Amino acid sequence: MIGGGAGGLITSSKLSAELSEEIKQEKVSITVFEGAETQEFQPGYLEVAFRGTDPQKLRRPMEKLLSPGVKVVHAKCASLDLDNHQIVTAKNQEKYDFDYVVVSTGCSPDYSQAPGLREENLDFYTDADVSSRIYKTLQGIKSGRVVVGIAGLPYKCPPSPNEAAFMVDEYLRRHGIRKNVDITFITPYTRIYTAEPINEVISPLYDERNIEARTVFNTDSVDPVKKEISSLEGDTVKYDYLFLTPPHKPASFLKETSYSDEDGWVKVDKLDLHITDHDFAFAIGDTNNIPTSKAGVEAHLEGIVVANNIAMNITGKGTKHLFTGRTQCSMETGFHDATFVVGTYDRPVEKIKPSKINYAEKKVMEHIYWGSLHGHYEWLFK
Ligand SMILES: Cc1cc2nc3c(=O)[nH]c(=O)nc-3n(C[C@H](O)[C@H](O)[C@H](O)COP(=O)(O)OP(=O)(O)OC[C@H]3O[C@@H](n4cnc5c(N)ncnc54)[C@H](O)[C@@H]3O)c2cc1C
């Protein structure tokens, strides 16, 4: 596995369980290449940003997350040569060979696309510490204009910009200053949420909560002097505080390879996730180019499919599994209500009304997340 986040860890733990005999007999070894010493529960960045949760609560050391028989190399991958089955690490340019490889390097904010955005924006995607800067800023707001929304595509967790709008609104109402602050949500899409059934559910809430929505707004640049965002369409939005979702990019070593597209997203088969023309190599989670959301549930389910199929190839036992394209992202709508964005390749997103029960389910996911990386609670993903 290259990348030991949500997708890489479940893949390694499933492989460790399926191939325990082969690992014991030293016929198989499993290695995770991971640049970071710790992992963070990324959905919790919203809680850090808008409710002041301590960033430390989201963190776990890598070593605690590894299943039996899984080794970690604490180094970033600098290159992946599929023709020669070789990984080269950034640290000391060490070379490693492999029989199977799973790319699970996720994605991260790309501030190069909109001049001025990096300087002016505070985001809840980079990491937990950066997210905490939003909460500090919120605490100082007395009046003004807050702008949230989507500053470029693609990005991870499709509902998260909308969640930010609802959570800022909730914070300001709870602190009695909502009437002094305007909230504007910008999006390049033609509606507030791209999937119509969810759009129908949340649009009335934008009206109810007095959150202005500016659709078909493709962010072009941010002017720090005028405090103004300009769009490719020629529109502008004024701001005092920017908590925008930046566009995301894949890991840099994937760019300009034969197996990724022009932006560096890895080209895979959408059903078994093998990298085009390489049946021993796979890419899962945020870093591949399949037509689903970039979200943890997808990374998890894709990892299980890939681990099953690699184990089947090695042992000659079992049956091949395919990914259904299932997405299941929670969307908090403020004041302890939430809806879910649920669908598959064949089943369009459902219309699910916000409720306290959905919110409770979202909270359960937070509690079981770390255990789920060890392969526990699989019934919840069925
Ligand atoms: C605010 C927010 C809210 C979210 N809410 C939800 C939600 O409600 N539901 C949901 O399903 N998902 C949610 N997500 C998305 C979810 O966290 C990601 O989609 C998921 O983590 C993707 O898993 P991954 O394995 O592809 O990438 P990641 O978990 O990001 O892991 C990638 C790993 O690769 C490592 N890496 C990167 N480059 C290299 C390299 N060159 N060499 C070695 N290692 C490398 C990174 O350090 C990282 O550890 C949310 C995300 C955010 C930010």
The ligand as a MOL file (V3000), in Angstrom:
LIG
                    3D

  0  0  0     0  0            999 V3000
M  V30 BEGIN CTAB
M  V30 COUNTS 53 58 0 0 0
M  V30 BEGIN ATOM
M  V30 1 C -13.9780 17.9410 6.4130 0
M  V30 2 C -14.0710 16.5460 5.8940 0
M  V30 3 C -15.2260 15.8120 6.1300 0
M  V30 4 C -15.3370 14.5140 5.6470 0
M  V30 5 N -16.4750 13.8060 5.9200 0
M  V30 6 C -16.6170 12.5590 5.4280 0
M  V30 7 C -17.7920 11.7980 5.6950 0
M  V30 8 O -18.7040 12.2430 6.4030 0
M  V30 9 N -17.8830 10.5690 5.1450 0
M  V30 10 C -16.8960 10.0460 4.3670 0
M  V30 11 O -17.0470 8.9140 3.8930 0
M  V30 12 N -15.7650 10.7420 4.0880 0
M  V30 13 C -15.6000 11.9760 4.6060 0
M  V30 14 N -14.4550 12.6860 4.3440 0
M  V30 15 C -13.5080 12.2010 3.3360 0
M  V30 16 C -12.5630 11.1270 3.8300 0
M  V30 17 O -11.8610 11.5470 4.9710 0
M  V30 18 C -11.5840 10.8150 2.7020 0
M  V30 19 O -12.3130 10.6390 1.5180 0
M  V30 20 C -10.8080 9.5500 2.9980 0
M  V30 21 O -9.9080 9.7970 4.0550 0
M  V30 22 C -10.0710 9.0710 1.7540 0
M  V30 23 O -9.2740 7.9740 2.0520 0
M  V30 24 P -7.9090 7.7560 1.2420 0
M  V30 25 O -7.2930 6.5360 1.8080 0
M  V30 26 O -8.1780 7.8290 -0.2000 0
M  V30 27 O -7.0310 9.0390 1.5930 0
M  V30 28 P -6.5010 9.5200 3.0130 0
M  V30 29 O -7.3040 8.9530 4.1190 0
M  V30 30 O -6.3920 10.9950 2.9150 0
M  V30 31 O -5.0590 8.8740 3.1150 0
M  V30 32 C -4.0400 9.1790 2.2050 0
M  V30 33 C -2.7120 8.8930 2.8950 0
M  V30 34 O -1.6760 8.8890 1.9200 0
M  V30 35 C -0.5450 9.5210 2.4750 0
M  V30 36 N 0.2890 9.9860 1.3610 0
M  V30 37 C 0.0590 11.0160 0.5110 0
M  V30 38 N 1.0530 11.1060 -0.3890 0
M  V30 39 C 1.9140 10.1040 -0.1090 0
M  V30 40 C 3.1380 9.6570 -0.6920 0
M  V30 41 N 3.6940 10.2820 -1.7450 0
M  V30 42 N 3.7550 8.5770 -0.1550 0
M  V30 43 C 3.2270 7.9200 0.9240 0
M  V30 44 N 2.0730 8.3120 1.5220 0
M  V30 45 C 1.4320 9.3810 1.0090 0
M  V30 46 C -1.1150 10.6440 3.3290 0
M  V30 47 O -0.1750 11.0550 4.3100 0
M  V30 48 C -2.3390 9.9590 3.9230 0
M  V30 49 O -2.0510 9.3410 5.1510 0
M  V30 50 C -14.2780 13.9540 4.8820 0
M  V30 51 C -13.1010 14.6840 4.6690 0
M  V30 52 C -12.9870 15.9610 5.1780 0
M  V30 53 C -11.7110 16.7310 4.9650 0
M  V30 END ATOM
M  V30 BEGIN BOND
M  V30 1 1 1 2
M  V30 2 1 2 3
M  V30 3 2 2 52
M  V30 4 2 3 4
M  V30 5 1 4 5
M  V30 6 1 4 50
M  V30 7 2 5 6
M  V30 8 1 6 7
M  V30 9 1 6 13
M  V30 10 2 7 8
M  V30 11 1 7 9
M  V30 12 1 9 10
M  V30 13 2 10 11
M  V30 14 1 10 12
M  V30 15 2 12 13
M  V30 16 1 13 14
M  V30 17 1 14 15
M  V30 18 1 14 50
M  V30 19 1 15 16
M  V30 20 1 16 17
M  V30 21 1 16 18
M  V30 22 1 18 19
M  V30 23 1 18 20
M  V30 24 1 20 21
M  V30 25 1 20 22
M  V30 26 1 22 23
M  V30 27 1 23 24
M  V30 28 2 24 25
M  V30 29 1 24 26
M  V30 30 1 24 27
M  V30 31 1 27 28
M  V30 32 2 28 29
M  V30 33 1 28 30
M  V30 34 1 28 31
M  V30 35 1 31 32
M  V30 36 1 32 33
M  V30 37 1 33 34
M  V30 38 1 33 48
M  V30 39 1 34 35
M  V30 40 1 35 36
M  V30 41 1 35 46
M  V30 42 1 36 37
M  V30 43 1 36 45
M  V30 44 2 37 38
M  V30 45 1 38 39
M  V30 46 1 39 40
M  V30 47 2 39 45
M  V30 48 1 40 41
M  V30 49 2 40 42
M  V30 50 1 42 43
M  V30 51 2 43 44
M  V30 52 1 44 45
M  V30 53 1 46 47
M  V30 54 1 46 48
M  V30 55 1 48 49
M  V30 56 2 50 51
M  V30 57 1 51 52
M  V30 58 1 52 53
M  V30 END BOND
M  V30 END CTAB
M  END
